[in-house]
Amino acid sequence: MNRYLLRSAIVAALGGLLFGFDTAVISGTTRSLETIFSLTPVMLGITVSSALWGTVLGSIVSGAPSDRYGRKASLQALAVLYVLTALGCAFAWDWYSFLFFRFLGGLAIGGSSVIGPMYIAEIAPAAKRGRLVGMFQFNIVAGILLAYLSNYLIGLASFGPAEWRWKLGVAAAPAALFYFALHGIPQSPRWLVRRGANQEARKVFALIGEPEPDKEVRDIQESLQSERHTANEPLFQARYKFPILLAILIGVFNQFSGINAILYYANDIFEKAGFSKQSGDLQTVAIGFSNLVFTIIAMSVIDRLGRKTLLLIGAAGTALCLAGVTAIFTTGKGEALLVWLLVGFIGFFAFSQGAVIWVYLSEVFPNLVRAKGQSLGSFTHWIMNAIISAVFPKLAAMSRPAPFAVFAAITVVQFFVVWLVFPETARITLEDMQKRLGTQKR
């Protein structure tokens, strides 16, 4: 692996670390926010989901500026947004200012989820692309673990009423590091060719160890010429109805497993089960560690076992774990098992949907509409995330076991839908997949 290429990919993937950190760090502050801002369950849902609505918007609008100003410049702008978000939330003077800065952070998260993987994919050689782009997903999971660990350590420092401000503000440091590290990476060679800077693109290819930089530049030019003829291909037409269905289903099932409701409200869930604040913080570290470990395992076997197999294993496992959590909250017994059931849930999810969703979305759509199809799947994922995170506190306040019972039931439905409907995409070329799904251009 060329060192310059590896360093550039690692730096770009740091956006995923901040992505994971910012989405999960809120879990350690919900109780303080409820007290400081006198939040009702509905208001708490709005508070937690405020960043997610920003994420929805950020994922939609980030493509245009990245095409105009470049992937590198756009990532630097997102790094600035991350810094402003961390400092703004730390110094928020009322609930509305807090919502504004969380929404601003959501814009950065949404933009990172699009531009970070895009940059890595455009700079990586085809033979190394999967592993390098996978670093972004790994960093998201690592960021979640880092957020939980940071919350726990700051909780031990006894900052008193200002503790929540420290938990949110500490993200400014890695965000600033991300900004300065981006100065040392090159522009995307594909973007450079698009702008007519062919010689500069050739230099980038030479730096990252590409043996035939001139050929790469010519291939990109030919690809761009082909794209100009197919840029207006509509996604919503009968030929693409099956991959559209698959993209929407995998986005909906991903969020209706309850994954992000559990990640965002983990401390509240443990508190309702009788754990102390400090103990709850420590339990979330165990959850984050499980997420990281099983993501690594999934990435090592996803090509060998197949996407569909992982989804089936994950659906069965998460359904059993969620059923156990429902039973604990229904009977009020067995609270000591709660952390193990949630760790098991996170492990099964990370081993299946967490590792599969973005890969699967990139495989079921043909070249002509792949970007549009991925955007549809991503939009479905984020919009469902925002809705579920917003309503979870109200549902849990009405009935503690109810949300988990719903999540368990839907994961059972998911098992049978995946078994009966979802095609296997592993070890099948993208061209053959088009034929199998009937989406090839006639």
PyMOL commands that set and color helices and strands:
alter all, ss='L'
color gray80, all
select helices_A, chain A and resi 3-28+30-36+41-61+63-69+71-90+95-123+126-156+160-169+172-184+189-194+198-207+213-230+238-256+259-264+266-272+277-305+307-331+335-351+353-364+367-398+402-421+430-437
alter helices_A, ss='H'
color red, helices_A
deselect
rebuild
show_as cartoon
